[in-house]
Amino acid sequence: MDLFEYAKSRTMENESPLASRLRPTKLEEVVGQQHIVGKDKLLYRAIKADKLTSVIFYGPPGTGKTTLAKVIANTTSADFTQINATVAGKKDMEEVVKQAQNALGMYGRKTILFIDEIHRFNKGQQDYLLPFVEDGTIILIGATTENPYFEVNGALLSRSIVFELKALEIPEIKELLLRAVNDKEKGMGSYNAVLDEDALEFLADMAGGDARSALNAIELGILTTPRASDGKIHITLDVASECIQKRVVRYDKNGDNHYDIISAFIKSMRGSDPDAAVYYLAKMLYAGEDVKFIARRIMILASEDIGNADPQALCVATAAAQAVERIGMPESQIILAQAVAYVAQQLRQMAAFVAEHTGRALSEEALRQALERSGRTLAHYRRYLEERAVRHVSDEMTSEMLSVFALHSMLGSPEAEEYARRLADQVAALPRAFRGKRLVWAHTLPHWQDALREILNFSDRVEIVACDMACDFWEAPDPAHPYESMARRLLGSCFNGGARRRVERVLELARRLHADGVVWFCHWGCKQTSGASQLARQTLEAAGFPTLVLDGDGCDAGNANDGQMVTRLQAFLEQLEGRA
């Protein structure tokens, strides 16, 4: 290395982005990915023993693929060479191979070649490496954001071990952010910055599991924020929101996530879950998906799942719902079992169809794990409701909407489980007390409505103890029978079938949570809720629960009459307060 190369390396070391400077140099410093680098895991043992074979690191951006390669470079006795497939050509690979052959022949040293973005190499370039990987001249470490089973040469893949990296969890992102702020050697510790707790939570959440995104945001915030009068740089929530701008959306139009989101969208419609369907639709549109493609998928679903694909499926599900309502329990268990078995078989056939036409086998083990998380999430939420029945919670309308998201579109995810657990734990820590009137809310909450928020948010006069949209199905899933569990959830949801089933669920909630009254919110355009409003009022009031049928729009503030809604709600609260 000449003087200029040395000067260049020193400059890059000091001026490189924070995410690069903060990369760990040993395994003990790695944050996350414990499923592959935990002390009892294969990769950890191989790195520690310096017995690494060719590997492929596969995962979303910012999860530590390059970081793990750098750790290997710092711990191995082999020569380490790095190239990037986006700029390297065959000449570069020929030079690497020549140097590797010389090192092996003259000094007996192996060479580790790290290829970032290996999916960018064409078939010919990947084929060139094959014989040298096979004879041990090169130990290959490939990193890719795309599914290697689609993008990497099969022969090359068969000689490598694939390790899938997961998006980092929020606590792991928080750990990295705090390390970045406080580390004076490699981080921003010398800037004397202070990261507010709410800003830390916001950045960790908005990063979407991408450590690089979070670190880039905190670096930008520290470098651009002026010092306060106390001489410190304060990274507030406002500063954090300016630096990260928006949530990182995991949606690559040509990769796995594209098909995962499309699949989730179709399954949401198939499962009669409008909240989830709208969520995934919004995610596709936000990512720039072609609306014609979405329209085609909807038409295909309508044809294959409802039309000629199985003309009897809709009939079976409808007949089962009607029979259950007319016969009741326990005899209806047999009817439900019949319907569940039928629908479960349709789900299996659908899974086989997807696997056949995509070349990707659907993992029942991953499905079982999601169902296990779903069961724990539902258990936490039931515990939350038990605590809510005896405690006063000064809360806001938005919180109930978050529960709706967690129990529907996010059910089965680690985030939903953690949300429900924290919710139950926090409410259980509150003192037992009743203050104000307790309402069960049916349908969506118009949380954007300023006039209603002034009445309902953080009030000692009134609290919303539950929203029925978060409580449509109580039965815990059976991971040993995943398809039957999904079928039972579809058929047993209180939103599927007649309106009486839903009214009875609201009545159950009112009794369970010692409610003083019920608000039946008729969202304009929702025929089910509006059409059942009189049945709901008659049933609930006959059971001793005063009921307000409130008309409004849960989506569009322009369709709401603030004055009328506030007047009716205030009058209803005065009615409840006047009751003995």
C-alpha positions in Angstrom: 0.0 0.0 0.0 1.5 3.3 -1.1 1.0 6.6 0.8 -2.0 7.7 -1.2 -3.8 4.4 -0.7 -3.1 4.6 3.0 -4.5 8.2 3.1 -7.5 7.1 1.2 -8.2 4.2 3.6 -7.9 6.5 6.7 -10.3 9.0 5.1 -12.8 6.4 4.3 -12.5 4.9 7.8 -13.3 8.3 9.3 -15.8 9.6 6.8 -17.8 6.4 6.0 -21.4 6.2 7.0 -22.3 5.4 10.6 -23.8 2.0 9.6 -20.4 1.0 8.2 -18.3 2.4 11.1 -20.5 0.7 13.7 -20.2 -2.8 12.2 -19.0 -5.3 14.8 -15.7 -7.0 14.5 -16.5 -10.1 16.5 -19.5 -12.4 16.9 -20.2 -11.3 20.5 -21.0 -7.8 19.2 -23.5 -8.9 16.6 -27.1 -7.8 17.4 -30.0 -10.1 16.3 -29.9 -13.2 14.1 -29.5 -15.5 17.2 -31.2 -18.2 15.3 -28.0 -18.6 13.2 -25.3 -17.0 15.3 -26.4 -18.1 18.8 -23.6 -20.0 20.7 -25.2 -23.4 20.1 -25.8 -22.8 16.4 -23.9 -24.2 13.4 -22.7 -20.9 11.9 -21.4 -19.7 15.3 -19.4 -22.9 15.8 -18.1 -22.9 12.3 -16.8 -19.3 12.6 -15.3 -19.9 16.0 -13.5 -23.0 14.8 -12.5 -21.3 11.5 -14.0 -24.2 9.6 -16.3 -22.3 7.4 -17.6 -23.9 4.2 -19.3 -22.0 1.4 -22.5 -20.2 2.6 -25.2 -17.9 1.2 -26.7 -15.2 3.4 -30.2 -14.4 2.4 -32.4 -11.7 3.9 -33.9 -8.2 3.6 -31.6 -5.1 3.5 -30.1 -4.0 6.7 -30.2 -7.3 8.6 -26.5 -7.9 8.8 -25.4 -10.0 5.8 -22.3 -7.8 5.1 -21.8 -7.5 8.9 -21.4 -11.3 9.3 -19.0 -11.4 6.3 -16.9 -8.7 8.0 -16.9 -10.6 11.3 -15.7 -13.7 9.4 -13.0 -11.6 7.8 -11.7 -10.5 11.2 -11.7 -14.0 12.8 -10.5 -16.3 10.0 -6.9 -17.3 9.2 -7.8 -17.5 5.5 -7.3 -14.7 3.0 -10.4 -12.6 2.7 -11.4 -10.9 -0.5 -14.6 -8.9 -1.2 -16.3 -8.0 -4.5 -19.6 -6.5 -5.4 -21.6 -8.2 -8.1 -23.1 -4.9 -9.3 -19.7 -3.6 -10.6 -17.4 -6.7 -10.8 -16.9 -8.5 -14.0 -15.3 -11.7 -15.2 -11.8 -10.1 -15.2 -12.2 -9.3 -11.5 -13.1 -12.9 -10.7 -10.2 -14.2 -12.7 -7.8 -12.1 -10.7 -9.3 -13.3 -7.4 -9.0 -16.9 -8.5 -5.4 -16.5 -9.6 -4.5 -14.9 -6.2 -6.4 -17.7 -4.4 -4.5 -20.4 -6.3 -1.2 -18.7 -5.5 -2.1 -18.5 -1.8 -3.1 -22.1 -1.7 -0.1 -23.4 -3.6 2.6 -21.2 -2.1 1.5 -20.8 1.5 -1.3 -23.4 2.0 -3.8 -20.6 2.8 -7.4 -20.8 1.7 -9.2 -17.8 0.3 -12.7 -16.6 1.4 -14.4 -14.7 -1.4 -17.4 -12.5 -0.3 -19.7 -11.5 -3.1 -22.3 -8.9 -2.2 -25.5 -8.9 -4.2 -24.5 -12.3 -5.8 -27.9 -12.5 -7.5 -26.7 -9.8 -9.9 -24.2 -12.2 -11.4 -25.6 -13.9 -14.6 -25.5 -17.6 -15.1 -22.2 -17.5 -16.9 -20.5 -15.6 -14.2 -21.8 -17.9 -11.5 -20.7 -21.0 -13.6 -17.2 -19.6 -13.7 -16.8 -19.9 -10.0 -18.2 -23.4 -9.7 -15.1 -25.5 -10.2 -13.0 -23.3 -7.9 -15.6 -23.6 -5.2 -15.9 -27.4 -5.8 -12.1 -28.0 -5.5 -11.7 -25.8 -2.4 -9.7 -23.1 -4.0 -12.3 -20.6 -2.9 -14.7 -20.6 0.0 -17.7 -18.6 -1.2 -19.8 -16.3 1.0 -22.7 -14.9 -1.0 -25.1 -12.2 0.1 -28.4 -11.6 -1.5 -31.8 -9.9 -0.8 -33.5 -12.3 -3.3 -34.5 -15.9 -2.8 -31.2 -17.8 -3.6 -33.2 -20.9 -4.7 -34.4 -18.7 -7.7 -31.5 -16.4 -8.3 -28.3 -18.5 -7.6 -27.1 -21.3 -9.9 -28.4 -24.7 -8.6 -25.0 -26.4 -8.8 -23.4 -23.5 -6.8 -26.2 -23.6 -4.3 -25.9 -27.3 -3.7 -22.3 -26.7 -2.6 -23.3 -24.0 -0.1 -25.3 -23.8 3.1 -28.1 -21.2 3.0 -28.7 -19.1 6.1 -31.8 -16.9 6.1 -31.5 -13.6 8.1 -34.6 -12.1 9.6 -35.6 -8.5 9.9 -34.4 -7.1 13.3 -36.9 -6.8 16.1 -37.6 -3.4 17.7 -35.6 -4.1 20.9 -32.6 -5.0 18.7 -32.9 -1.8 16.6 -33.1 0.2 19.8 -29.9 -1.5 21.1 -28.1 -0.4 17.9 -29.4 3.1 18.1 -28.2 3.5 21.7 -24.9 2.1 20.7 -24.6 4.6 17.9 -25.4 7.5 20.1 -23.1 6.6 23.0 -20.1 4.9 21.3 -17.3 7.5 21.2 -14.9 5.3 19.2 -17.0 4.1 16.3 -20.3 5.9 16.8 -21.5 9.4 17.5 -20.6 9.6 21.2 -18.3 12.5 20.8 -21.2 14.7 19.6 -22.8 14.7 23.1 -26.2 13.8 21.7 -29.3 12.8 23.7 -31.9 10.5 22.2 -35.4 11.0 23.7 -37.2 7.8 24.6 -40.2 8.5 22.4 -37.8 9.3 19.5 -36.0 6.0 20.2 -39.2 4.1 20.1 -40.3 5.8 16.9 -37.1 5.2 15.0 -36.9 1.6 16.0 -40.5 1.1 14.8 -40.3 3.0 11.6 -37.1 1.3 10.5 -39.1 -1.8 9.7 -36.4 -4.2 10.9 -33.7 -2.4 8.7 -30.7 -1.5 10.9 -29.1 0.6 8.2 -32.2 2.7 7.8 -32.3 3.4 11.6 -28.6 4.2 11.8 -28.7 6.5 8.7 -31.6 8.4 10.3 -29.9 8.9 13.7 -26.7 10.0 12.0 -28.5 12.6 9.9 -30.3 13.8 13.0 -27.1 14.3 15.0 -25.2 16.0 12.1 -28.0 18.4 11.2 -29.5 19.3 14.6 -28.1 22.4 16.3 -27.0 22.3 19.9 -29.4 23.4 22.6 -28.5 25.9 25.4 -27.2 23.0 27.5 -24.6 22.2 24.9 -26.2 18.9 23.9 -27.9 17.8 20.6 -31.4 16.7 21.5 -32.9 14.1 19.1 -36.6 14.7 19.8 -39.6 12.9 18.2 -40.0 15.8 15.7 -36.3 15.5 14.6 -36.6 11.7 14.3 -39.7 11.9 12.1 -38.0 14.4 9.8 -34.9 12.1 9.5 -36.6 8.8 8.6 -39.6 10.3 6.7 -41.6 7.1 6.4 -41.8 3.4 7.3 -39.6 1.0 5.2 -42.1 -1.2 3.3 -40.9 -4.7 2.7 -42.2 -5.1 -0.9 -40.0 -5.9 -3.8 -42.0 -6.2 -7.0 -39.9 -9.0 -8.5 -38.9 -10.9 -5.3 -40.5 -13.1 -2.6 -42.2 -10.3 -0.8 -44.2 -9.4 -3.8 -45.8 -12.9 -3.9 -46.1 -13.0 -0.1 -48.1 -9.8 -0.1 -50.3 -10.9 -3.1 -50.9 -14.2 -1.3 -51.8 -12.4 1.9 -54.2 -10.1 0.0 -56.0 -13.0 -1.7 -56.1 -15.0 1.6 -57.6 -12.0 3.3 -60.4 -11.8 0.8 -60.9 -15.5 0.9 -61.1 -15.3 4.7 -63.7 -12.5 4.7 -61.3 -10.1 6.5 -61.9 -6.7 4.9 -59.5 -4.9 7.3 -56.6 -7.2 6.3 -57.5 -7.0 2.6 -57.5 -3.2 2.6 -54.2 -3.2 4.5 -52.5 -5.4 2.0 -54.1 -3.5 -0.9 -52.7 -0.2 0.5 -49.3 -1.8 0.9 -49.3 -2.9 -2.8 -50.4 0.5 -4.0 -47.9 2.3 -1.8 -45.2 0.1 -3.3 -46.2 1.1 -6.9 -48.0 -2.1 -7.9 -49.8 -2.1 -11.2 -53.5 -1.7 -10.6 -54.2 -3.9 -13.6 -52.3 -6.7 -12.0 -54.3 -6.3 -8.8 -57.5 -6.3 -10.8 -56.5 -9.5 -12.6 -55.8 -11.2 -9.3 -59.2 -10.3 -8.0 -60.9 -11.6 -11.1 -58.9 -14.8 -10.9 -59.9 -15.3 -7.3 -63.6 -14.7 -8.1 -63.4 -17.3 -10.9 -61.4 -20.0 -9.2 -62.6 -19.8 -5.6 -66.2 -18.9 -6.1 -67.1 -19.8 -9.7 -66.2 -22.9 -11.6 -63.3 -23.8 -9.4 -65.8 -25.1 -6.8 -69.4 -24.1 -7.2 -70.4 -25.8 -3.9 -68.0 -24.0 -1.6 -70.1 -20.9 -1.0 -73.2 -23.1 -0.6 -71.6 -25.3 2.0 -70.3 -22.3 4.1 -73.7 -20.5 3.8 -75.7 -23.6 4.7 -73.5 -24.3 7.7 -73.9 -20.7 9.1 -77.7 -20.9 8.7 -77.9 -24.3 10.3 -75.8 -23.3 13.3 -78.0 -20.3 14.0 -81.2 -22.4 13.8 -80.1 -25.4 15.7 -77.7 -24.1 18.3 -75.2 -25.9 20.5 -74.2 -28.6 21.1 -75.7 -30.3 18.0 -74.3 -27.6 15.7 -70.8 -28.8 16.6 -71.3 -31.6 14.1 -72.4 -29.2 11.4 -69.5 -27.0 12.1 -67.1 -30.0 12.0 -68.5 -30.9 8.6 -68.0 -27.4 7.3 -64.6 -27.1 8.8 -63.5 -30.4 7.2 -64.7 -29.3 3.8 -63.1 -25.8 4.0 -59.9 -27.2 5.4 -59.7 -29.5 2.4 -60.2 -26.6 0.1 -57.3 -24.8 1.8 -55.1 -27.8 1.4 -55.9 -28.0 -2.3 -55.2 -24.3 -2.6 -51.8 -24.7 -1.0 -51.0 -27.6 -3.4 -52.1 -25.4 -6.3 -49.9 -22.5 -5.2 -46.9 -24.8 -4.6 -47.3 -26.5 -8.0 -47.6 -23.3 -10.0 -44.9 -21.3 -8.2 -42.4 -24.1 -7.6 -42.3 -23.1 -3.9 -43.5 -25.6 -1.3 -45.6 -23.9 1.4 -44.1 -24.6 4.8 -46.6 -26.1 7.2 -44.0 -25.6 10.0 -44.1 -21.9 9.4 -47.9 -22.0 9.4 -47.9 -23.9 12.7 -45.5 -21.4 14.3 -47.8 -18.5 13.2 -50.8 -20.4 14.7 -48.9 -20.8 18.0 -48.2 -17.1 18.0 -51.9 -16.5 17.3 -52.9 -18.6 20.2 -50.6 -16.8 22.6 -51.8 -13.4 21.2 -55.4 -14.4 21.8 -54.6 -15.6 25.3 -52.8 -12.3 26.2 -55.8 -10.4 24.8 -58.3 -12.4 26.8 -56.2 -11.7 29.9 -56.2 -8.0 29.0 -60.1 -8.1 28.9 -60.2 -9.9 32.3 -58.1 -7.1 33.8 -60.1 -4.4 31.9 -63.2 -5.7 33.6 -62.1 -4.6 37.0 -59.8 -1.6 36.3 -60.1 1.9 35.0 -57.9 2.8 32.0 -57.5 6.4 30.9 -56.9 5.8 27.3 -57.7 7.0 23.8 -59.8 5.8 20.9 -56.8 4.9 18.8 -55.8 2.2 21.2 -58.8 0.1 20.4 -58.1 0.4 16.7 -54.6 -0.9 17.3 -56.1 -3.9 19.0 -58.3 -4.4 15.9 -55.1 -4.4 13.7 -53.2 -6.8 16.1 -56.1 -9.3 16.3 -56.8 -9.3 12.5 -54.3 -8.2 9.8 -51.3 -8.8 12.1 -52.5 -11.9 13.9 -49.8 -14.6 13.9 -46.9 -12.1 13.8 -44.4 -11.6 16.6 -45.4 -7.9 16.7 -49.0 -8.8 17.5 -48.0 -11.2 20.2 -45.7 -8.6 21.8 -48.4 -5.9 21.6 -51.1 -8.1 23.3 -48.6 -9.2 26.0 -47.6 -5.6 26.8 -51.2 -4.5 26.8 -52.2 -7.1 29.3 -49.2 -6.5 31.5 -49.7 -2.7 31.6 -53.4 -2.9 32.4 -52.8 -5.6 35.1 -50.4 -3.1 36.9 -53.2 -0.5 37.3 -55.2 -0.2 40.5 -58.6 -1.7 40.7 -61.1 1.1 40.2 -64.1 2.3 38.3 -64.4 5.9 37.2 -66.9 7.2 34.8 -69.1 5.2 32.4 -67.9 2.1 30.6 -68.8 1.7 26.9 -68.6 -1.2 24.5 -68.1 0.1 21.0 -69.4 -1.9 18.0 -67.8 -1.4 14.6 -65.0 1.1 13.7 -64.0 4.0 15.9 -63.9 7.4 14.1 -60.6 8.2 15.9 -59.9 11.1 13.5 -63.0 13.0 14.8 -61.6 15.9 17.0 -65.0 16.6 18.6 -65.4 12.9 19.7 -61.8 12.7 20.9 -62.3 15.6 23.2 -65.0 13.6 24.9 -63.6 10.0 24.8 -59.8 10.4 25.0 -58.1 10.2 28.4 -61.4 10.9 30.2 -62.5 10.1 33.8 -66.1 10.5 32.7 -66.2 7.7 30.1 -64.0 4.9 28.8 -64.3 2.5 25.9 -63.6 -0.9 27.4 -63.7 -2.9 24.2 -64.4 -2.8 20.4 -66.2 -5.8 19.0 -64.1 -5.8 15.9 -61.1 -7.1 18.0 -63.2 -9.9 19.5 -64.8 -11.7 16.5 -63.4 -15.1 17.4 -62.2 -16.6 20.8 -61.2 -20.2 20.0 -57.5 -20.9 20.3 -56.0 -22.4 17.2 -54.6 -25.9 17.1 -51.1 -25.8 15.5 -51.2 -29.6 15.0 -54.2 -29.1 12.6 -53.4 -25.8 10.9 -55.9 -25.9 8.0 -58.8 -27.0 10.3 -57.9 -24.2 12.6 -58.1 -21.6 9.8 -61.3 -23.1 8.6 -62.9 -22.9 12.1 -61.8 -19.2 12.3 -63.5 -18.4 9.0 -66.7 -20.3 9.8 -66.9 -19.3 13.5 -66.3 -15.6 13.2 -69.2 -13.6 14.6 -68.9 -11.4 11.4 -69.7 -14.3 9.1 -73.3 -15.5 9.1 -76.4 -13.7 10.4 -76.4 -10.4 12.3 -77.7 -12.1 15.5 -74.4 -13.8 16.0 -72.6 -10.4 16.1 -75.2 -8.9 18.4 -74.7 -11.7 20.8 -71.0 -11.2 20.8 -71.5 -7.5 21.7 -73.8 -8.6 24.5 -71.2 -11.0 25.8 -68.6 -8.3 25.9 -71.0 -5.9 27.7 -71.6 -8.5 30.4 -68.0 -9.6 30.6 -66.7 -6.1 31.0 -69.5 -4.7 33.2 -70.4 -2.1 30.6 -72.8 0.7 31.4 -73.9 1.0 27.8 -73.2 0.2 24.2 -72.5 2.5 21.2 -73.5 0.8 17.9 -71.6 2.8 15.3 -73.3 2.7 11.9 -70.5 3.4 9.4 -72.0 4.9 6.3 -71.9 2.3 3.6 -71.7 -0.7 5.9 -74.9 -2.5 5.2 -74.4 -5.2 7.9 -73.9 -2.8 10.7 -76.6 -0.4 9.7 -79.1 -3.1 8.8 -78.7 -4.8 12.2 -78.8 -1.6 14.3 -82.5 -2.0 15.4 -82.0 -5.7 16.2 -78.9 -4.8 18.2 -80.7 -2.0 20.1 -83.7 -4.2 21.0 -81.6 -7.2 22.1 -79.1 -5.1 24.1 -81.6 -2.9 25.9 -83.8 -6.0 26.7 -80.7 -7.3 28.5 -80.3 -4.1 30.5 -77.7 -2.3 28.4 -78.7 1.2 27.0 -77.7 1.4 23.4 -76.9 4.5 21.2 -77.1 4.0 17.5 -74.6 6.5 16.2 -74.4 7.3 12.5 -71.1 8.5 11.0 -68.1 7.7 8.8 -65.2 5.8 10.1 -63.0 6.7 7.1 -63.8 10.2 5.8 -64.1 13.2 8.1 -65.9 15.1 5.3 -68.9 12.9 5.8 -69.3 13.5 9.5 -71.6 16.0 11.3 -69.6 16.8 14.4 -72.4 18.8 16.0 -75.0 16.1 15.7 -72.6 13.2 16.8 -71.4 15.2 19.8 -74.9 16.2 20.9 -76.2 12.6 20.7 -73.2 11.2 22.5 -73.4 13.8 25.3 -77.1 13.2 25.7 -76.4 9.4 25.9 -73.7 9.9 28.6 -76.1 12.1 30.6 -78.7 9.3 30.4 -76.2 6.8 31.7 -75.1 9.2 34.5 -78.7 9.6 35.5 -79.2 5.9 36.0 -79.0 4.4 39.4 
